Amino acid sequence: MTGATEVRPGMAVAAGPRAVLVWIDAREAVVVRWTGEEGAIERLASDVPAHARATRHVRYDPLTRHGGPDRQSAGERRRIEHLDRFVDAVAGRLSEDEYVVIVGHGTVHERLESRLRELDGQAHRSRTINVRRADRPTERQLVAELREHIGAGPRRQHVRSQ
């Protein structure tokens, strides 16, 4: 997993509570932090291998009493182990006093939510976690959604009348 923090120009926002929005899937996570002055965007690439797809017809031998695990299910277990490590790494980057919004289009965002709730339960703390399913938004859409969640209105551009 690699991470790079970049603050995009023009993403200044008003001061407010500590909040973070995470868009996550198996390939990467995009973490948008509400810093009070600007939206900081951090990208985290994952090393989760892609799903292995069956390419041939699966034959079953009627003389075999038990099959045991096949190569595909063994590979899927390794993939899930990689996915759990990636989710743990993303969860480790989130502070326990932040308001958290989790967005994603698959099941990985649900894994992150359950991991955060598990960590909060172990530490006997509570934090606000909002989760929603969504396709891949742009970075500006992520910043706008985070603003909406914490109650800061959209950025306004002043137009001069002539």
C-alpha positions as CSV (number, residue, x, y, z in Angstrom):
1,M,0.0,0.0,0.0
2,T,1.3,3.4,-0.8
3,G,0.0,6.8,0.2
4,A,0.4,10.3,-1.1
5,T,-1.2,13.4,0.5
6,E,-2.0,16.3,-1.8
7,V,-4.0,19.4,-1.1
8,R,-5.8,20.5,-4.2
9,P,-5.7,24.2,-4.9
10,G,-9.1,25.9,-4.6
11,M,-10.4,23.5,-2.0
12,A,-10.4,26.0,1.0
13,V,-13.3,25.6,3.3
14,A,-14.5,27.3,6.5
15,A,-13.4,26.1,9.9
16,G,-15.4,23.3,11.5
17,P,-15.3,20.0,13.2
18,R,-12.8,17.3,12.5
19,A,-14.2,15.1,9.8
20,V,-13.1,12.6,7.2
21,L,-14.7,11.0,4.2
22,V,-13.3,7.7,2.8
23,W,-14.2,6.3,-0.6
24,I,-12.9,2.8,-0.7
25,D,-12.8,-0.3,-2.9
26,A,-10.4,-3.2,-3.3
27,R,-8.0,-1.2,-5.5
28,E,-7.6,2.0,-3.6
29,A,-9.0,4.3,-0.9
30,V,-9.4,8.1,-1.2
31,V,-9.3,9.8,2.2
32,V,-10.7,13.4,2.3
33,R,-10.0,15.2,5.6
34,W,-11.8,18.3,6.7
35,T,-9.0,20.3,8.2
36,G,-10.9,23.5,8.9
37,E,-9.1,25.5,6.2
38,E,-8.9,23.1,3.2
39,G,-9.8,19.7,2.0
40,A,-6.8,17.4,2.1
41,I,-6.9,14.4,-0.2
42,E,-4.9,11.3,0.4
43,R,-4.8,8.3,-2.0
44,L,-4.0,4.9,-0.7
45,A,-3.3,2.1,-3.2
46,S,-3.9,-1.4,-2.2
47,D,-2.0,-4.6,-3.0
48,V,-5.2,-6.8,-3.0
49,P,-5.0,-9.2,-5.9
50,A,-7.8,-9.2,-8.4
51,H,-10.6,-11.8,-8.3
52,A,-9.5,-15.1,-10.0
53,R,-12.2,-16.0,-12.5
54,A,-12.9,-19.6,-13.6
55,T,-12.0,-20.0,-17.3
56,R,-13.1,-23.6,-17.8
57,H,-16.0,-25.9,-17.0
58,V,-15.7,-27.4,-13.5
59,R,-16.0,-31.1,-13.6
60,Y,-17.1,-33.2,-10.7
61,D,-15.9,-36.8,-10.4
62,P,-18.7,-39.0,-8.9
63,L,-16.1,-41.4,-7.5
64,T,-14.5,-38.7,-5.3
65,R,-15.9,-38.8,-1.8
66,H,-14.6,-35.3,-0.8
67,G,-13.1,-32.6,-2.8
68,G,-11.2,-30.4,-0.4
69,P,-10.4,-26.8,-1.3
70,D,-9.6,-26.1,-4.9
71,R,-7.0,-23.6,-6.1
72,Q,-9.6,-20.9,-6.7
73,S,-10.9,-20.9,-3.1
74,A,-7.4,-20.9,-1.8
75,G,-6.6,-17.8,-3.9
76,E,-9.8,-16.2,-2.6
77,R,-8.7,-16.7,1.0
78,R,-5.4,-15.0,0.2
79,R,-7.3,-12.2,-1.4
80,I,-9.5,-11.7,1.7
81,E,-6.4,-11.7,3.9
82,H,-4.9,-8.9,1.7
83,L,-8.2,-7.1,1.8
84,D,-8.4,-7.3,5.6
85,R,-4.8,-5.9,5.9
86,F,-5.8,-3.0,3.5
87,V,-8.9,-2.2,5.5
88,D,-6.9,-2.3,8.7
89,A,-4.3,0.1,7.2
90,V,-7.1,2.5,6.2
91,A,-8.8,2.3,9.6
92,G,-5.4,3.0,11.2
93,R,-5.2,6.3,9.4
94,L,-8.5,7.5,10.9
95,S,-8.4,9.3,14.2
96,E,-10.9,8.2,16.9
97,D,-12.2,11.7,17.4
98,E,-13.2,12.3,13.7
99,Y,-16.6,12.3,12.3
100,V,-16.4,9.5,9.6
101,V,-18.3,9.1,6.3
102,I,-17.6,5.9,4.4
103,V,-18.6,5.7,0.7
104,G,-18.0,2.8,-1.8
105,H,-19.7,0.7,-4.5
106,G,-18.8,-2.8,-3.4
107,T,-18.6,-4.6,0.0
108,V,-15.2,-3.2,1.0
109,H,-16.8,0.0,2.5
110,E,-19.0,-2.3,4.7
111,R,-15.9,-4.1,5.8
112,L,-14.3,-0.8,6.8
113,E,-17.4,0.2,8.8
114,S,-17.5,-3.1,10.7
115,R,-13.8,-2.9,11.4
116,L,-14.1,0.7,12.8
117,R,-17.1,-0.3,14.9
118,E,-15.1,-3.3,16.2
119,L,-12.2,-1.1,17.1
120,D,-14.5,1.4,18.8
121,G,-16.1,-1.4,20.8
122,Q,-12.7,-2.7,22.0
123,A,-11.7,0.8,23.1
124,H,-15.1,1.5,24.7
125,R,-15.7,4.6,22.6
126,S,-18.3,5.9,20.3
127,R,-18.1,8.0,17.1
128,T,-20.4,8.9,14.3
129,I,-20.0,6.8,11.2
130,N,-22.2,7.3,8.2
131,V,-22.1,4.8,5.3
132,R,-23.5,4.9,1.9
133,R,-23.2,3.0,-1.4
134,A,-22.1,5.1,-4.4
135,D,-20.2,4.8,-7.7
136,R,-16.8,6.4,-8.0
137,P,-17.2,10.2,-7.5
138,T,-14.7,12.8,-8.5
139,E,-12.4,14.4,-5.8
140,R,-14.5,17.6,-5.9
141,Q,-17.7,15.6,-5.4
142,L,-16.1,13.9,-2.4
143,V,-15.1,17.2,-0.8
144,A,-18.6,18.6,-1.5
145,E,-20.2,15.6,0.1
146,L,-18.0,15.9,3.2
147,R,-19.0,19.6,3.5
148,E,-22.6,18.7,3.2
149,H,-22.3,16.1,6.0
150,I,-20.8,18.5,8.5
151,G,-23.2,21.3,7.6
152,A,-20.8,23.7,5.8
153,G,-22.6,25.0,2.7
154,P,-21.1,24.7,-0.8
155,R,-18.3,27.1,-1.7
156,R,-19.7,30.2,-3.3
157,Q,-18.1,32.1,-6.1
158,H,-18.6,35.8,-6.0
159,V,-19.7,37.4,-9.3
160,R,-19.0,41.0,-9.8
161,S,-21.8,43.0,-11.5
162,Q,-20.7,45.4,-14.2
